[in-house]
Amino acid sequence: MQRIGEITQVDTRFLQPVRIAMRRRLRYAETFTMCCGILVASFGALDWLDWLSGSGLLAAGSRYTATAPLAALCFFITGIAIVAAVRWNSRTARLLAAAVAVVVVFNLFLFAFGAAAWPARALSFHSSGAEHAVMSWATSLCFALAALSIWLFSANRRRWVAVAAVAASIGLVTIAVSLLGILFDVGAIYSVPFFVGHALSSALAFLVCFTGLLMLRPARSWTSILLGRGAGSMMARWLFPFTILIPVVLCYAGYRMMVDEMLPAAVVASIIAALSSLLLGASVLRSGHLVNEREVRLAEMMRKMELYAQDRDLLLREVNHRVKNNLAQVHAMLGLQARRVADPAARQELIDMKGRIEALSTLHRILLANDNPSTLCASEYFTALCERIDEELGAGQRGIRIAVDADRVPLQLDFAISAGMLLNELASRAIKRGLAATGGGTVDVRFRLVGHDGCELSVRDDGSGLERLAERGSEDDLGIKIIQAIVAQLRGSVEVSNEPGTRISIRMPVGR
């Protein structure tokens, strides 16, 4: 039985490096997220101070690079909220996210009522950049998604975290479209009303923001795949950069060929399609190769585990067979010795010891018949043990009935052995000393749970066989010493009552 425990310990030790590596990656993810939050807040603070100072160094640039004052304020608040969320200050993070949402609504109000230049005039003494002083639709959407993500991430509930990861992913895709559009043709992307006024600097800040948000709770989002230690995570980390960069490079090269009229559009599209198919096919083949190698290693490991399990089962069968034979030999030798002893008291002690050995044999047989050797069902175990006591002492032939009422609860092996020895001593004593003179009667055995982690084992007879447990002069009785020692070992307490007859109740912590 110890071997099974050793196997469990080995498995735990094998998984320990995986847990340590995952915790280390989570700490790195928290540090990365905090750095992203600091960068976003710093960008917003610098841009906001530029507007407040009236210098206009940043706002006076191209309309493709200037950031609106309300956007700068939102970047500052969003960065602080990300840092607060990393530090598990969820209430502060949610309040800051709500503040970002309020600013977004205020921005849309200004945009709807034609007051786009009001923030620039209110914050500075120059009118440079006033035409892009409010946030674009794309910027407003990204801030709304960031605020929603921070709010849900701070709640730290599984379903809400999943929704937050989706919101951050949508924001990241939106920013990717904006950045790639600026890379390909900045004029074309700004011809779309949704992106009008969406600055390049804002897009880069959002890229940092949403990347940090996705790493805020990586264990509960799709980023956990990239941070994992398994073969799938290793393959994902290897392929992920290529799946992002290769399509961008191919599309940009094809776009430049078409703009410069180097090749017809149909030829460029054919080249992009062929190269994309080739690279995607190579990725699929590489993934298949890694999976095949993984299956081969797994099959080899399973084969070794099956051989190990067969050896373990053979060893357990041999050990159980030897234990069974040894108990039977001890039982037989005690019986032979008892028949040769002339002293009645000594003979009775040997017979009692023989009964205790038989109780251990019964426990061993129940263990062998149980599917889970580490636990026993209390009802089945105590019933089988009382049947053995009935058969050993011939209680039924003398008109003595043993009634068992036990809860169907699992018991740990060590606790079951001790409780079984207690029951053997109490029930045997009740039959041999309590009901022997009456010529019949009933022994009631009860086992029930008491409270959250306690139990009560009680044995009641119709005679007086159990009364000596409460007598001061009974320390010379080996059975009573065994009962007292087991009760002390289990940290239990004994209660004796006369009903008539005698009832012994033992309360102790249950081992389940």
C-alpha positions as CSV (number, residue, x, y, z in Angstrom):
1,M,0.0,0.0,0.0
2,Q,2.9,2.3,0.6
3,R,3.9,1.9,-3.0
4,I,0.7,3.6,-4.2
5,G,1.5,6.5,-1.9
6,E,5.0,6.7,-3.4
7,I,3.6,6.8,-6.9
8,T,1.4,9.7,-6.0
9,Q,4.3,11.5,-4.5
10,V,6.4,11.0,-7.6
11,D,3.6,12.4,-9.7
12,T,3.4,15.5,-7.5
13,R,7.2,16.0,-7.7
14,F,7.0,15.7,-11.4
15,L,4.3,18.4,-11.7
16,Q,6.1,20.7,-9.3
17,P,8.6,22.2,-11.9
18,V,5.6,22.9,-14.1
19,R,3.8,24.9,-11.4
20,I,7.0,26.8,-10.5
21,A,7.6,27.7,-14.2
22,M,4.0,28.8,-14.6
23,R,4.2,31.0,-11.5
24,R,7.5,32.5,-12.7
25,R,5.9,33.4,-16.1
26,L,2.9,34.9,-14.3
27,R,5.2,37.1,-12.3
28,Y,7.0,38.2,-15.5
29,A,3.6,38.9,-17.0
30,E,2.6,41.1,-14.1
31,T,5.9,43.0,-14.4
32,F,5.4,43.4,-18.2
33,T,1.8,44.7,-17.7
34,M,3.0,47.2,-15.1
35,C,5.7,48.5,-17.4
36,C,3.0,48.9,-20.1
37,G,0.8,50.8,-17.8
38,I,3.7,53.1,-16.8
39,L,4.5,53.8,-20.5
40,V,0.9,54.6,-21.4
41,A,0.5,56.9,-18.3
42,S,3.8,58.6,-19.1
43,F,2.8,59.2,-22.7
44,G,-0.5,60.6,-21.7
45,A,1.1,62.8,-19.0
46,L,3.7,64.3,-21.5
47,D,1.1,65.0,-24.1
48,W,-1.3,66.5,-21.5
49,L,1.4,68.7,-20.1
50,D,2.2,69.8,-23.6
51,W,-1.4,71.0,-24.1
52,L,-1.5,72.7,-20.7
53,S,1.8,74.5,-21.2
54,G,0.6,76.0,-24.5
55,S,3.9,75.1,-26.2
56,G,2.2,72.9,-28.8
57,L,5.4,71.0,-29.5
58,L,3.5,67.8,-29.9
59,A,0.1,69.1,-31.0
60,A,1.5,71.3,-33.7
61,G,2.8,68.4,-35.7
62,S,1.1,66.6,-38.5
63,R,-2.5,65.6,-38.1
64,Y,-1.2,62.0,-38.4
65,T,0.9,62.3,-35.2
66,A,-0.9,64.8,-33.0
67,T,-2.9,63.4,-30.0
68,A,-6.1,65.1,-28.8
69,P,-6.0,66.6,-25.3
70,L,-8.9,64.4,-24.1
71,A,-7.0,61.4,-25.5
72,A,-3.9,62.4,-23.6
73,L,-6.0,62.6,-20.4
74,C,-7.5,59.2,-21.1
75,F,-4.1,57.6,-21.7
76,F,-2.8,58.9,-18.4
77,I,-5.9,57.6,-16.5
78,T,-5.8,54.3,-18.3
79,G,-2.1,53.7,-17.5
80,I,-2.7,54.4,-13.8
81,A,-5.7,52.1,-13.9
82,I,-3.6,49.3,-15.4
83,V,-0.9,49.7,-12.6
84,A,-3.7,49.7,-10.0
85,A,-5.2,46.5,-11.5
86,V,-1.8,44.8,-11.3
87,R,-1.4,45.6,-7.7
88,W,-4.9,44.1,-7.0
89,N,-6.3,47.5,-6.0
90,S,-9.5,46.5,-7.9
91,R,-11.7,49.4,-6.6
92,T,-9.2,52.0,-7.7
93,A,-8.9,50.4,-11.1
94,R,-12.6,50.3,-11.6
95,L,-13.0,53.9,-10.6
96,L,-10.4,55.0,-13.0
97,A,-11.9,52.8,-15.8
98,A,-15.2,54.5,-15.1
99,A,-13.5,57.9,-15.3
100,V,-12.2,57.0,-18.8
101,A,-15.7,56.0,-19.9
102,V,-17.0,59.3,-18.7
103,V,-14.4,61.2,-20.7
104,V,-15.2,59.1,-23.8
105,V,-18.9,60.0,-23.4
106,F,-18.0,63.7,-23.0
107,N,-15.8,63.5,-26.1
108,L,-18.7,62.1,-28.2
109,F,-20.9,64.8,-26.8
110,L,-18.5,67.5,-28.1
111,F,-18.2,65.7,-31.4
112,A,-21.9,65.5,-31.8
113,F,-22.5,69.2,-31.1
114,G,-19.7,70.6,-33.2
115,A,-17.5,71.7,-30.3
116,A,-14.4,69.8,-31.5
117,A,-12.0,72.8,-31.0
118,W,-13.2,73.6,-27.4
119,P,-10.6,71.4,-25.5
120,A,-7.7,73.0,-27.4
121,R,-8.9,76.6,-26.8
122,A,-9.7,75.8,-23.1
123,L,-6.3,74.2,-22.4
124,S,-3.9,76.5,-24.3
125,F,-3.6,80.0,-25.7
126,H,-3.0,78.9,-29.3
127,S,-5.3,77.5,-31.8
128,S,-2.7,75.2,-33.4
129,G,-4.1,71.7,-33.7
130,A,-7.6,72.8,-32.7
131,E,-9.1,71.0,-35.7
132,H,-8.2,67.6,-34.1
133,A,-8.7,68.5,-30.5
134,V,-11.3,65.8,-29.8
135,M,-10.8,62.0,-30.2
136,S,-11.7,60.2,-33.4
137,W,-14.3,57.4,-33.5
138,A,-11.5,54.8,-33.5
139,T,-9.8,56.4,-30.5
140,S,-13.1,56.6,-28.6
141,L,-13.9,52.9,-29.3
142,C,-10.4,51.8,-28.2
143,F,-10.7,53.7,-24.9
144,A,-14.1,52.3,-24.3
145,L,-12.7,48.7,-24.9
146,A,-9.8,49.5,-22.6
147,A,-12.1,50.8,-19.8
148,L,-14.3,47.7,-20.2
149,S,-11.3,45.4,-20.1
150,I,-9.9,47.0,-16.9
151,W,-13.3,46.9,-15.2
152,L,-13.9,43.3,-15.9
153,F,-10.3,42.2,-15.3
154,S,-10.4,43.9,-11.9
155,A,-13.5,41.9,-11.0
156,N,-11.4,38.8,-11.3
157,R,-14.3,36.4,-12.1
158,R,-13.7,33.7,-14.6
159,R,-16.5,34.6,-17.1
160,W,-15.9,38.3,-16.8
161,V,-12.1,37.8,-17.3
162,A,-12.9,35.9,-20.5
163,V,-15.1,38.9,-21.8
164,A,-12.4,41.3,-20.8
165,A,-9.8,39.3,-22.9
166,V,-12.2,39.4,-25.8
167,A,-12.6,43.2,-25.5
168,A,-8.9,43.7,-25.3
169,S,-8.4,41.4,-28.3
170,I,-10.9,43.5,-30.4
171,G,-9.1,46.6,-29.4
172,L,-5.8,45.1,-30.5
173,V,-7.2,44.1,-33.9
174,T,-8.6,47.6,-34.4
175,I,-5.2,49.1,-33.6
176,A,-3.5,46.6,-35.9
177,V,-5.8,47.7,-38.8
178,S,-4.9,51.4,-38.1
179,L,-1.2,50.8,-37.9
180,L,-1.1,48.6,-41.0
181,G,-3.2,51.2,-42.9
182,I,-0.7,53.9,-41.9
183,L,2.1,51.7,-43.0
184,F,0.6,50.9,-46.4
185,D,-1.0,54.2,-47.3
186,V,-1.6,56.9,-44.6
187,G,-3.9,58.9,-46.9
188,A,-6.1,55.9,-47.6
189,I,-6.6,55.0,-44.0
190,Y,-7.5,58.6,-43.1
191,S,-10.0,58.7,-46.0
192,V,-12.2,56.4,-43.8
193,P,-14.3,58.5,-41.5
194,F,-13.9,56.0,-38.6
195,F,-10.1,56.6,-38.5
196,V,-10.1,60.4,-39.2
197,G,-8.1,62.1,-36.5
198,H,-6.6,58.8,-35.2
199,A,-3.0,59.7,-34.6
200,L,-0.1,57.4,-35.1
201,S,1.2,58.1,-31.6
202,S,-2.2,57.2,-30.2
203,A,-2.1,53.9,-32.2
204,L,1.3,53.0,-30.8
205,A,0.2,53.8,-27.2
206,F,-2.9,51.7,-27.7
207,L,-0.7,48.8,-29.0
208,V,1.2,49.0,-25.7
209,C,-2.0,49.4,-23.7
210,F,-3.9,46.4,-25.1
211,T,-0.8,44.2,-25.1
212,G,-0.4,44.9,-21.4
213,L,-4.1,44.3,-20.7
214,L,-4.0,40.9,-22.3
215,M,-1.1,40.0,-20.0
216,L,-3.0,41.3,-16.9
217,R,-4.7,37.9,-16.1
218,P,-2.9,35.6,-18.5
219,A,-3.9,32.4,-16.6
220,R,-7.5,33.0,-17.6
221,S,-7.2,34.2,-21.2
222,W,-5.8,32.9,-24.4
223,T,-2.4,34.3,-23.6
224,S,-1.9,31.4,-21.2
225,I,-1.3,29.3,-24.2
226,L,1.8,31.4,-25.0
227,L,3.0,31.3,-21.4
228,G,2.5,27.6,-20.9
229,R,5.3,25.0,-20.6
230,G,3.8,22.2,-22.7
231,A,4.7,21.2,-26.3
232,G,1.7,23.1,-27.6
233,S,2.8,26.3,-25.9
234,M,6.3,25.9,-27.2
235,M,5.0,25.4,-30.7
236,A,2.7,28.4,-30.4
237,R,5.6,30.7,-29.2
238,W,7.6,29.5,-32.2
239,L,4.9,30.0,-34.8
240,F,3.1,33.0,-33.4
241,P,5.6,35.7,-34.6
242,F,5.8,34.2,-38.1
243,T,2.0,34.1,-38.4
244,I,1.9,37.8,-37.7
245,L,4.9,39.1,-39.6
246,I,4.8,36.9,-42.8
247,P,1.3,38.0,-44.0
248,V,2.2,41.7,-43.3
249,V,5.4,41.4,-45.2
250,L,3.8,39.6,-48.2
251,C,0.8,42.0,-48.4
252,Y,3.1,45.1,-48.1
253,A,5.4,43.8,-50.8
254,G,2.5,43.0,-53.1
255,Y,0.9,46.4,-52.4
256,R,4.2,48.2,-53.3
257,M,4.5,46.2,-56.5
258,M,1.0,47.2,-57.6
259,V,1.5,50.9,-56.7
260,D,4.8,51.0,-58.5
261,E,3.3,49.0,-61.4
262,M,6.1,46.5,-61.3
263,L,3.7,43.6,-61.9
264,P,0.0,43.3,-62.8
265,A,-2.4,43.0,-59.8
266,A,-3.3,39.5,-60.8
267,V,0.3,38.3,-60.8
268,V,0.9,40.0,-57.4
269,A,-2.2,38.3,-56.0
270,S,-1.0,34.9,-57.4
271,I,2.4,35.3,-55.8
272,I,0.9,36.3,-52.4
273,A,-1.5,33.4,-52.5
274,A,1.2,30.9,-53.5
275,L,3.7,32.1,-50.8
276,S,0.9,32.2,-48.2
277,S,-0.1,28.7,-49.0
278,L,3.5,27.5,-48.9
279,L,4.2,29.1,-45.5
280,L,0.9,28.0,-44.0
281,G,1.5,24.5,-45.3
282,A,5.0,24.5,-43.8
283,S,3.5,25.6,-40.5
284,V,0.9,22.8,-40.6
285,L,3.6,20.2,-41.5
286,R,5.8,21.5,-38.7
287,S,2.9,21.2,-36.2
288,G,2.1,17.7,-37.4
289,H,5.8,16.7,-37.0
290,L,5.8,18.0,-33.4
291,V,2.6,16.3,-32.6
292,N,3.9,13.0,-34.0
293,E,7.0,13.2,-31.9
294,R,4.9,14.0,-28.9
295,E,2.7,10.9,-29.5
296,V,5.8,8.7,-29.9
297,R,7.2,9.9,-26.6
298,L,3.8,9.5,-25.0
299,A,3.4,6.0,-26.3
300,E,6.9,5.0,-25.0
301,M,6.0,6.5,-21.6
302,M,2.7,4.7,-21.5
303,R,4.5,1.4,-22.3
304,K,6.9,2.0,-19.5
305,M,4.1,2.9,-17.1
306,E,2.2,-0.3,-18.0
307,L,5.3,-2.4,-17.3
308,Y,5.8,-0.6,-14.1
309,A,2.1,-1.1,-13.1
310,Q,2.4,-4.8,-13.9
311,D,5.5,-5.1,-11.8
312,R,3.8,-3.2,-9.0
313,D,0.6,-5.4,-9.2
314,L,2.8,-8.5,-9.1
315,L,4.7,-7.2,-6.1
316,L,1.5,-6.3,-4.3
317,R,-0.1,-9.7,-4.9
318,E,3.1,-11.4,-3.6
319,V,3.1,-9.1,-0.5
320,N,-0.6,-9.6,0.1
321,H,-0.2,-13.4,-0.2
322,R,2.7,-13.4,2.3
323,V,0.8,-11.2,4.7
324,K,-2.3,-13.4,4.5
325,N,-0.2,-16.6,5.1
326,N,1.7,-15.0,8.0
327,L,-1.5,-13.9,9.7
328,A,-2.9,-17.4,9.2
329,Q,0.2,-18.9,10.6
330,V,0.1,-16.7,13.7
331,H,-3.6,-17.3,14.1
332,A,-3.0,-21.1,14.0
333,M,-0.1,-21.0,16.4
334,L,-2.1,-19.0,18.9
335,G,-4.9,-21.6,18.6
336,L,-2.4,-24.5,19.2
337,Q,-0.8,-22.7,22.1
338,A,-4.2,-22.0,23.7
339,R,-5.2,-25.6,23.6
340,R,-1.9,-26.6,25.3
341,V,-2.2,-24.1,28.2
342,A,-3.8,-25.4,31.3
343,D,-4.4,-22.1,33.1
344,P,-7.9,-20.8,32.1
345,A,-6.8,-17.1,32.4
346,A,-3.8,-17.6,30.2
347,R,-5.8,-19.6,27.7
348,Q,-8.4,-16.8,27.5
349,E,-5.7,-14.3,26.9
350,L,-4.4,-16.4,24.0
351,I,-7.9,-16.7,22.6
352,D,-8.4,-13.0,22.8
353,M,-5.1,-12.4,21.0
354,K,-6.2,-14.9,18.4
355,G,-9.4,-12.8,17.9
356,R,-7.3,-9.7,17.4
357,I,-5.2,-11.4,14.7
358,E,-8.4,-12.6,13.1
359,A,-9.6,-9.0,13.1
360,L,-6.5,-7.9,11.2
361,S,-7.0,-10.8,8.7
362,T,-10.6,-9.6,8.1
363,L,-9.3,-6.1,7.5
364,H,-6.8,-7.5,5.0
365,R,-9.4,-9.4,3.1
366,I,-11.7,-6.4,2.9
367,L,-8.8,-4.3,1.5
368,L,-8.0,-6.9,-1.1
369,A,-11.7,-6.9,-2.2
370,N,-11.9,-3.1,-2.3
371,D,-11.3,-1.2,-5.6
372,N,-9.6,1.7,-3.7
373,P,-7.2,0.2,-1.1
374,S,-6.5,3.5,0.5
375,T,-10.1,4.0,1.8
376,L,-12.8,1.7,3.1
377,C,-16.6,2.1,3.4
378,A,-17.5,2.3,7.0
379,S,-20.8,0.4,6.7
380,E,-19.3,-2.5,4.7
381,Y,-16.2,-2.7,6.9
382,F,-17.9,-2.7,10.3
383,T,-20.6,-5.2,9.0
384,A,-17.9,-7.6,7.8
385,L,-16.0,-7.2,11.0
386,C,-19.0,-8.0,13.2
387,E,-19.9,-11.0,11.0
388,R,-16.3,-12.3,11.7
389,I,-16.8,-11.7,15.4
390,D,-20.2,-13.5,15.4
391,E,-18.6,-16.5,13.6
392,E,-15.5,-16.6,15.7
393,L,-17.3,-16.5,19.1
394,G,-20.4,-18.4,18.0
395,A,-22.7,-15.6,19.1
396,G,-25.6,-16.7,16.9
397,Q,-25.6,-20.2,18.4
398,R,-25.9,-18.7,21.9
399,G,-28.8,-16.5,20.9
400,I,-26.8,-13.3,20.7
401,R,-27.5,-11.0,17.8
402,I,-25.1,-8.3,16.6
403,A,-26.9,-5.3,14.9
404,V,-24.8,-2.9,12.9
405,D,-25.9,0.6,11.9
406,A,-23.1,2.5,10.3
407,D,-23.1,5.5,7.9
408,R,-21.8,4.9,4.4
409,V,-18.8,7.1,4.6
410,P,-15.2,6.5,3.3
411,L,-12.5,6.0,6.0
412,Q,-8.8,6.3,5.7
413,L,-6.8,3.1,6.1
414,D,-5.0,4.1,9.3
415,F,-8.2,5.3,10.9
416,A,-10.1,2.2,9.7
417,I,-7.5,-0.1,11.3
418,S,-7.7,1.6,14.7
419,A,-11.5,1.8,14.6
420,G,-11.7,-1.9,13.7
421,M,-9.5,-2.8,16.6
422,L,-11.7,-0.8,18.9
423,L,-14.8,-2.4,17.6
424,N,-13.3,-5.9,17.9
425,E,-12.4,-5.3,21.6
426,L,-15.7,-3.8,22.5
427,A,-18.0,-6.2,20.7
428,S,-15.9,-9.3,21.8
429,R,-16.0,-8.1,25.4
430,A,-19.8,-7.5,25.2
431,I,-20.4,-11.0,23.9
432,K,-18.0,-12.9,26.1
433,R,-18.5,-11.0,29.4
434,G,-21.7,-9.1,29.1
435,L,-24.1,-11.6,27.6
436,A,-22.4,-14.9,28.4
437,A,-24.5,-15.4,31.6
438,T,-27.8,-14.2,30.2
439,G,-28.0,-16.8,27.4
440,G,-28.9,-14.3,24.7
441,G,-29.3,-10.7,23.9
442,T,-28.3,-8.0,21.4
443,V,-25.2,-6.1,20.8
444,D,-25.9,-2.8,19.0
445,V,-23.0,-1.3,17.0
446,R,-23.4,2.2,15.7
447,F,-21.1,4.5,13.7
448,R,-22.2,7.9,12.7
449,L,-20.7,11.3,11.8
450,V,-20.9,14.1,14.3
451,G,-20.4,17.6,13.3
452,H,-18.1,18.6,10.5
453,D,-15.1,16.4,11.2
454,G,-16.1,14.1,14.1
455,C,-17.6,10.7,14.5
456,E,-19.0,8.5,17.2
457,L,-18.5,4.7,17.6
458,S,-20.9,3.2,20.1
459,V,-21.4,-0.4,21.3
460,R,-24.3,-1.3,23.6
461,D,-25.0,-4.7,25.3
462,D,-27.8,-6.0,27.5
463,G,-25.4,-7.2,30.2
464,S,-22.5,-5.8,32.1
465,G,-19.5,-6.7,30.0
466,L,-18.5,-3.2,29.2
467,E,-18.8,-1.7,32.6
468,R,-15.2,-2.5,33.6
469,L,-14.0,0.2,31.3
470,A,-15.1,2.7,33.9
471,E,-13.7,0.9,36.9
472,R,-10.5,2.1,38.4
473,G,-9.2,-1.3,39.2
474,S,-9.3,-2.6,35.6
475,E,-5.8,-1.5,34.5
476,D,-4.6,-5.2,34.6
477,D,-7.0,-6.1,31.7
478,L,-5.0,-6.1,28.4
479,G,-8.2,-5.5,26.3
480,I,-9.0,-2.4,28.3
481,K,-5.4,-1.1,28.0
482,I,-5.6,-1.6,24.2
483,I,-8.9,0.3,24.1
484,Q,-7.5,3.2,26.1
485,A,-4.3,3.3,24.0
486,I,-6.3,3.4,20.8
487,V,-8.6,6.1,22.0
488,A,-5.7,8.2,23.2
489,Q,-4.0,7.7,19.8
490,L,-7.1,8.9,18.0
491,R,-7.5,11.9,20.3
492,G,-10.9,10.6,21.3
493,S,-13.0,10.5,24.5
494,V,-15.0,7.6,26.1
495,E,-18.4,7.9,27.6
496,V,-20.0,5.1,29.6
497,S,-23.8,4.9,30.3
498,N,-26.2,2.3,31.8
499,E,-29.5,2.1,30.0
500,P,-30.0,-0.8,31.4
501,G,-27.1,-2.7,30.1
502,T,-24.0,-0.9,29.2
503,R,-23.3,1.6,26.4
504,I,-19.8,2.7,25.4
505,S,-19.6,5.8,23.2
506,I,-16.2,6.9,21.7
507,R,-16.1,10.3,20.0
508,M,-13.0,11.1,17.9
509,P,-12.0,13.0,14.8
510,V,-12.9,11.0,11.7
511,G,-10.3,10.0,9.2
512,R,-11.7,10.3,5.7
